[in-house]
Amino acid sequence: MTGAALGKYSPRLRGYPFPHEALPIQGDLPLVRQVRPRHPLAVDPRLLVHRVQGDGAPLVLIPGGLTDYQSLDPLVPKLAAQGYRVITVQPIANDRGGSGQAGVDDYDAEVERESLRLTVEATAPGQAVHVVGWSNGARAALAFAAGHPDRVTSVVAVEPPMMWLLPDDPGARELRQLVDALHGKHVDEDHLQTFLANVRVAPEGTDYRSLPQWPAWSQVRQTLSWYGQRVTGSAQAQLEDLESIHVPVLLLRGTWTAPWLRGVVDLLAERLPDARVRDLEGGHACLLQSADDFVAAVDEHARAYA
């Protein structure tokens, strides 16, 4: 198993877990805005770190928990080229955890959702947006749709790790126990290895320490200390009534991702009023491992509900 199996991008390390070749911005796709607000120590709802590229219908892109928003850079020009104004956001947990800070007790899913609302209002005032999220970003996207349905046109959710939906599944239980135990604590490389194997970023049996991406994953591993019971519990409360999410939802999952994550997608497809499922070649990082298919799926879904 080599780093190439994780996707067609360079193993060059830039401080986030899915390094890639820098993609040039071509033609009339200028970088409209790059904003990095200063964060006080207290974790309150605030305008998120974000970037905006392209013109057209607003599309909010939310990264996964063990990522920096730059991990989505290979996707942004492709989506912008399809006619979207791509607003890539950096959740507080990613920003603070990525800089090495341990999770804090006053960060929960409500802070996460309200911060996303403030950022949507600042970048797409008065508009409904397409929301695309990966992993914990997918959970956040669904929670935003549940809380602010008037601001959401459609949702694409890539493998949301909603462990509480499968309380008896060993894989889901293992991850919930891990993130609860790590809340506010130091995350070591053994914890990181356990997490990556649990969600199957690479095929089962991979020695993650041998991959070229390992140093970058290790650099941001402290983000895993931000998603304990304080966040998952409040997120569960926000999403207990999945039937209340009436916007169209496309659920994406990898062909060889963790079985429990596939199970979560199946259950969501049953309980969401307007949902469909599509598989992409790859694991938990299938949106990067099958980037062109991912962009095509997002575009098809968004245009169907424009």
ROLOBA-524268 format. One record per residue (C-alpha): x negated, y negated, z. Coordinates in pm, 1 decimal, m for minus. Each point is the difference from the previous one (the first is absolute). Example, Ala and Ser with C-alpha at 12.3 -4.5 7.8 and 13.67 -1.06 7.14 Angstrom:
2
<east: m1230.0, north: 450.0, up: 780.0>
<east: m137.0, north: m344.0, up: m66.0>
***
This chain:
306
<east: 0.0, north: 0.0, up: 0.0>
<east: m142.9, north: m335.6, up: m101.1>
<east: 113.2, north: m357.0, up: 40.2>
<east: 125.2, north: 11.0, up: m358.2>
<east: 292.0, north: 214.9, up: 114.4>
<east: 127.7, north: m295.9, up: 200.8>
<east: 48.7, north: m209.6, up: m309.5>
<east: m175.9, north: m157.7, up: m292.2>
<east: m182.7, north: m275.1, up: 177.2>
<east: m354.8, north: m64.6, up: 111.3>
<east: m134.3, north: 119.2, up: 338.3>
<east: m149.3, north: m344.8, up: 51.4>
<east: 77.8, north: m112.1, up: 355.4>
<east: 164.4, north: m336.0, up: 57.3>
<east: 128.5, north: 43.9, up: 354.8>
<east: 329.5, north: 170.8, up: m75.8>
<east: 80.9, north: 367.0, up: m42.4>
<east: 74.7, north: 32.4, up: m370.7>
<east: m288.8, north: m173.9, up: m181.7>
<east: 31.4, north: m52.8, up: m371.1>
<east: m149.1, north: m184.6, up: m292.0>
<east: 91.8, north: m367.5, up: m1.5>
<east: 268.7, north: m52.9, up: m262.2>
<east: m22.7, north: m325.7, up: m197.8>
<east: 298.1, north: m232.1, up: m8.5>
<east: 78.7, north: m51.9, up: m364.8>
<east: 207.8, north: m237.1, up: m207.2>
<east: 275.4, north: m187.5, up: 177.4>
<east: m17.6, north: 198.2, up: 323.7>
<east: m172.3, north: m251.2, up: 227.4>
<east: m54.3, north: 53.1, up: 369.4>
<east: 267.2, north: m241.4, up: 120.3>
<east: m66.1, north: m0.6, up: 369.1>
<east: m222.8, north: 160.9, up: 259.8>
<east: 92.9, north: m94.6, up: 354.6>
<east: m167.1, north: 111.8, up: 321.0>
<east: 162.4, north: m173.0, up: 296.4>
<east: m191.1, north: m21.8, up: 324.8>
<east: 121.1, north: 251.2, up: 256.3>
<east: 27.2, north: m90.9, up: 369.9>
<east: m61.6, north: 275.9, up: 251.7>
<east: 369.0, north: 50.6, up: 76.4>
<east: 186.0, north: 216.4, up: m248.6>
<east: 314.6, north: m187.3, up: m95.7>
<east: 184.0, north: m7.3, up: m332.3>
<east: m194.0, north: m212.7, up: m244.2>
<east: m74.9, north: m60.5, up: m364.9>
<east: m198.8, north: 302.1, up: m112.1>
<east: m326.5, north: m6.2, up: m186.7>
<east: 109.3, north: 29.3, up: m363.2>
<east: m89.4, north: m47.3, up: m363.3>
<east: 225.1, north: m79.0, up: m296.2>
<east: m73.8, north: 90.4, up: m360.8>
<east: 205.5, north: m13.1, up: m317.7>
<east: 333.9, north: m149.9, up: m100.7>
<east: 348.3, north: 144.0, up: m6.4>
<east: 224.1, north: 182.5, up: 245.8>
<east: m154.8, north: m1.3, up: 350.4>
<east: m136.3, north: 337.8, up: 111.2>
<east: m142.7, north: 42.3, up: 351.4>
<east: m274.4, north: 261.5, up: 36.9>
<east: m73.9, north: 135.0, up: 350.8>
<east: m308.3, north: 219.2, up: 65.3>
<east: m21.5, north: 306.7, up: 220.2>
<east: m113.8, north: 2.0, up: 362.3>
<east: m360.0, north: 111.6, up: m60.7>
<east: m62.9, north: m251.0, up: m278.2>
<east: m74.1, north: m358.1, up: m82.3>
<east: 226.8, north: m172.5, up: m249.6>
<east: m294.8, north: m2.7, up: m238.1>
<east: 39.8, north: 377.5, up: m27.9>
<east: 294.8, north: m79.8, up: m226.7>
<east: m207.3, north: m216.1, up: m235.4>
<east: m1.4, north: 261.6, up: m280.6>
<east: 380.9, north: m22.3, up: m11.8>
<east: 51.5, north: m376.1, up: 13.1>
<east: m110.3, north: m97.9, up: m355.4>
<east: 192.0, north: 295.9, up: m140.5>
<east: 320.7, north: m107.9, up: 175.1>
<east: m54.6, north: m365.8, up: m88.9>
<east: m46.1, north: 100.2, up: m364.5>
<east: 349.1, north: 153.5, up: 12.8>
<east: 144.6, north: m340.7, up: 81.3>
<east: 4.0, north: m13.6, up: 378.9>
<east: m115.8, north: m262.7, up: 244.0>
<east: m190.7, north: 233.5, up: 230.5>
<east: m20.7, north: m109.0, up: 364.4>
<east: m248.8, north: 225.3, up: 178.3>
<east: 21.2, north: m33.1, up: 378.7>
<east: m229.9, north: 101.3, up: 282.8>
<east: 194.9, north: 114.6, up: 309.0>
<east: m135.1, north: m126.0, up: 331.9>
<east: m102.2, north: 351.5, up: 104.7>
<east: m210.7, north: 40.2, up: m314.1>
<east: m158.7, north: m342.0, up: 38.8>
<east: m84.7, north: 29.5, up: 368.5>
<east: m69.6, north: 374.3, up: 5.9>
<east: m217.7, north: m29.4, up: m309.3>
<east: m218.3, north: m248.2, up: 184.2>
<east: m49.2, north: 248.3, up: 284.9>
<east: 260.9, north: m121.0, up: 248.4>
<east: 196.1, north: 262.2, up: 191.8>
<east: 378.9, north: m2.5, up: m12.0>
<east: 185.7, north: m220.4, up: 246.3>
<east: 328.4, north: 49.1, up: 185.2>
<east: 179.0, north: m303.0, up: m141.3>
<east: m19.8, north: 129.5, up: m357.2>
<east: 305.7, north: 196.7, up: m106.8>
<east: 215.3, north: 63.2, up: m304.6>
<east: 208.1, north: m313.4, up: 64.3>
<east: m311.1, north: m220.7, up: m15.2>
<east: m92.0, north: 184.9, up: m318.7>
<east: 341.3, north: m51.1, up: m159.7>
<east: 34.0, north: m364.8, up: 100.0>
<east: m350.5, north: m77.2, up: m127.6>
<east: 95.1, north: 153.1, up: m332.4>
<east: 315.8, north: m213.3, up: m9.7>
<east: m199.9, north: m317.3, up: 63.9>
<east: m244.1, north: 92.4, up: m275.7>
<east: 275.1, north: 81.0, up: m249.9>
<east: 167.9, north: m331.1, up: 79.0>
<east: m326.8, north: m186.6, up: m53.1>
<east: m90.1, north: 171.9, up: m327.3>
<east: 345.2, north: 59.4, up: m153.7>
<east: 228.8, north: m253.6, up: 169.4>
<east: 365.5, north: 84.6, up: m40.6>
<east: m71.5, north: 296.8, up: m227.0>
<east: 67.0, north: 370.0, up: 37.7>
<east: m313.6, north: 207.2, up: m54.9>
<east: m100.3, north: 349.0, up: m102.7>
<east: m187.6, north: 156.1, up: 293.4>
<east: m261.5, north: 271.8, up: m57.3>
<east: m170.3, north: 162.9, up: 298.0>
<east: m245.5, north: 282.6, up: 56.0>
<east: m7.5, north: 217.1, up: 313.4>
<east: 58.1, north: m230.5, up: 298.6>
<east: 61.5, north: m270.7, up: m257.2>
<east: 282.1, north: 215.8, up: m138.3>
<east: 153.4, north: 26.4, up: 346.6>
<east: m28.5, north: m378.8, up: 32.8>
<east: 164.9, north: m43.1, up: m341.5>
<east: 298.9, north: 212.4, up: 103.3>
<east: 30.2, north: m186.4, up: 331.0>
<east: m5.9, north: m332.9, up: m183.9>
<east: 275.7, north: 120.2, up: m233.6>
<east: 205.4, north: 110.7, up: 300.0>
<east: m39.9, north: m332.2, up: 179.1>
<east: 13.6, north: m240.5, up: m294.7>
<east: 202.3, north: 163.2, up: m278.1>
<east: 74.9, north: m338.7, up: m156.5>
<east: m372.7, north: m51.5, up: m65.3>
<east: m62.6, north: 339.2, up: m166.2>
<east: 84.8, north: 104.7, up: m355.9>
<east: m157.9, north: 347.0, up: 12.5>
<east: m247.8, north: 205.9, up: 201.8>
<east: m275.8, north: 239.9, up: m103.5>
<east: m124.6, north: 202.0, up: 297.5>
<east: m310.3, north: 218.3, up: m36.8>
<east: m4.7, north: 271.2, up: 267.6>
<east: 125.4, north: m191.9, up: 306.5>
<east: m140.2, north: 184.7, up: 306.9>
<east: 324.6, north: 2.0, up: 199.0>
<east: m106.5, north: 281.1, up: 231.4>
<east: 307.2, north: m24.0, up: 223.2>
<east: 221.5, north: 130.6, up: m280.9>
<east: m169.3, north: 342.1, up: 35.7>
<east: m51.7, north: 42.3, up: 377.4>
<east: m50.3, north: 377.4, up: m27.2>
<east: m247.8, north: m6.0, up: m286.9>
<east: m356.7, north: 75.3, up: 119.3>
<east: m161.3, north: m243.7, up: m244.2>
<east: 230.7, north: m288.3, up: 88.2>
<east: m39.6, north: 74.8, up: 369.3>
<east: m380.3, north: 8.8, up: m30.3>
<east: m12.6, north: m344.1, up: m161.0>
<east: 241.8, north: m154.4, up: 248.3>
<east: m202.9, north: 134.3, up: 291.5>
<east: m317.9, north: m132.7, up: m158.9>
<east: 118.5, north: m356.5, up: m59.5>
<east: 167.6, north: m16.6, up: 341.9>
<east: m321.3, north: 112.6, up: 169.9>
<east: m207.8, north: m251.0, up: m197.2>
<east: 213.0, north: m306.6, up: 70.7>
<east: m228.7, north: m275.6, up: 122.5>
<east: m291.5, north: 241.4, up: 26.1>
<east: m330.4, north: 52.1, up: m178.6>
<east: 39.8, north: 209.5, up: m317.0>
<east: m293.8, north: 229.8, up: m67.3>
<east: m90.9, north: 187.2, up: m316.3>
<east: 156.1, north: 325.1, up: 120.9>
<east: 332.7, north: m182.1, up: 33.2>
<east: m44.9, north: m137.4, up: m350.2>
<east: m73.4, north: 345.2, up: m143.1>
<east: 312.2, north: 137.8, up: 171.1>
<east: 217.2, north: m276.7, up: m143.1>
<east: m127.4, north: 34.7, up: m357.6>
<east: 41.6, north: 377.4, up: 7.5>
<east: 349.3, north: m27.9, up: 147.8>
<east: 136.6, north: m221.6, up: m278.3>
<east: m216.5, north: 165.5, up: m270.5>
<east: m161.9, north: m295.7, up: m166.2>
<east: m211.0, north: 269.1, up: m169.2>
<east: 83.1, north: 368.8, up: m57.6>
<east: 31.2, north: 231.3, up: 298.2>
<east: m335.1, north: 113.9, up: 136.5>
<east: m193.1, north: m309.3, up: m112.2>
<east: m295.1, north: m107.6, up: 212.5>
<east: 81.4, north: m369.6, up: 7.6>
<east: m337.8, north: m91.5, up: 144.2>
<east: m160.3, north: 120.6, up: m323.3>
<east: 199.7, north: m238.0, up: m220.3>
<east: m146.0, north: m330.9, up: m119.5>
<east: 304.7, north: m179.4, up: 143.0>
<east: m77.7, north: 116.8, up: 355.3>
<east: m210.6, north: m301.1, up: 111.7>
<east: 273.6, north: m239.4, up: m109.5>
<east: 274.3, north: 204.0, up: 168.9>
<east: m211.4, north: 7.7, up: 312.2>
<east: m47.2, north: m374.5, up: m9.8>
<east: 376.2, north: m62.9, up: 25.9>
<east: 92.4, north: 296.8, up: 220.4>
<east: 102.3, north: m223.2, up: 290.8>
<east: 323.5, north: m77.3, up: m186.5>
<east: 121.2, north: 341.0, up: 120.2>
<east: 21.5, north: m143.3, up: 353.9>
<east: 282.6, north: m235.0, up: m104.1>
<east: 272.4, north: 255.1, up: m79.8>
<east: 87.6, north: 166.1, up: 330.4>
<east: 337.9, north: 34.2, up: 170.5>
<east: 43.4, north: m376.9, up: 26.5>
<east: 15.2, north: m19.5, up: m380.3>
<east: 145.1, north: 339.5, up: m90.9>
<east: 265.9, north: m24.3, up: 272.0>
<east: 119.3, north: m344.1, up: m109.7>
<east: m18.6, north: 108.2, up: m364.1>
<east: 213.0, north: 302.9, up: 80.0>
<east: 259.9, north: m227.7, up: 160.5>
<east: 2.5, north: m221.2, up: m311.3>
<east: 46.8, north: 296.1, up: m232.4>
<east: 238.7, north: 222.0, up: 196.7>
<east: 284.7, north: m93.4, up: m231.6>
<east: m160.3, north: 79.0, up: m335.2>
<east: 344.7, north: 1.0, up: m156.0>
<east: 5.7, north: m379.0, up: 49.3>
<east: m272.0, north: m47.5, up: m264.0>
<east: 208.4, north: m55.2, up: m311.4>
<east: m270.6, north: m132.3, up: m231.4>
<east: m130.9, north: 253.2, up: m254.5>
<east: m303.4, north: 189.7, up: 131.2>
<east: m255.4, north: 193.8, up: m203.0>
<east: m188.8, north: 249.9, up: 217.8>
<east: m341.6, north: 103.0, up: m131.8>
<east: m217.8, north: 283.2, up: 127.9>
<east: m312.0, north: 187.8, up: m103.1>
<east: 9.9, north: 348.6, up: m147.2>
<east: m246.4, north: 134.2, up: 259.3>
<east: 65.9, north: m232.3, up: 290.3>
<east: 70.5, north: 126.8, up: 352.6>
<east: 309.6, north: 225.2, up: 11.8>
<east: 148.3, north: m203.3, up: 284.8>
<east: m20.9, north: m319.4, up: m205.8>
<east: 179.4, north: 174.0, up: m286.3>
<east: 260.7, north: 104.4, up: 256.8>
<east: 46.6, north: m360.3, up: 113.8>
<east: 58.8, north: m104.7, up: m360.8>
<east: 256.5, north: 278.4, up: m46.8>
<east: 187.5, north: m106.2, up: 314.0>
<east: m4.1, north: m366.6, up: m98.4>
<east: 136.7, north: 91.9, up: m342.6>
<east: 292.5, north: 172.6, up: 171.3>
<east: 77.2, north: m280.6, up: 245.1>
<east: m56.7, north: m316.3, up: m202.0>
<east: 312.6, north: m100.3, up: m195.7>
<east: m182.2, north: m81.3, up: m324.0>
<east: m328.7, north: 188.6, up: m26.9>
<east: m192.0, north: 203.6, up: m252.1>
<east: m328.0, north: 192.5, up: 25.9>
<east: m295.2, north: 21.2, up: m234.9>
<east: m323.9, north: 194.2, up: 38.6>
<east: m338.0, north: m137.9, up: m103.5>
<east: m314.9, north: 204.8, up: m46.3>
<east: m212.4, north: m33.1, up: 312.8>
<east: 17.9, north: m5.2, up: 375.7>
<east: 90.5, north: m272.2, up: 248.5>
<east: m186.0, north: m249.8, up: m221.9>
<east: 194.0, north: 106.1, up: m312.1>
<east: 77.1, north: m359.4, up: m95.7>
<east: m373.5, north: m51.7, up: m56.9>
<east: m75.5, north: 348.6, up: m124.0>
<east: 271.3, north: m34.6, up: m267.9>
<east: m2.6, north: m378.1, up: m34.0>
<east: 147.2, north: m24.3, up: m350.7>
<east: 286.2, north: 235.9, up: 83.3>
<east: 61.4, north: m192.8, up: 320.5>
<east: 21.5, north: m334.4, up: m180.8>
<east: 232.9, north: 150.4, up: m260.7>
<east: 227.1, north: 140.0, up: 272.6>
<east: 11.5, north: m331.3, up: 187.2>
<east: 72.8, north: m193.0, up: m318.8>
<east: 275.6, north: 237.1, up: m111.4>
<east: 165.2, north: m14.9, up: 343.0>
<east: m26.7, north: m377.8, up: 32.1>
<east: 135.0, north: m67.9, up: m349.5>
<east: 295.3, north: 227.6, up: 61.6>
<east: 106.2, north: m225.1, up: 287.9>
<east: m122.7, north: m341.4, up: m114.9>
***
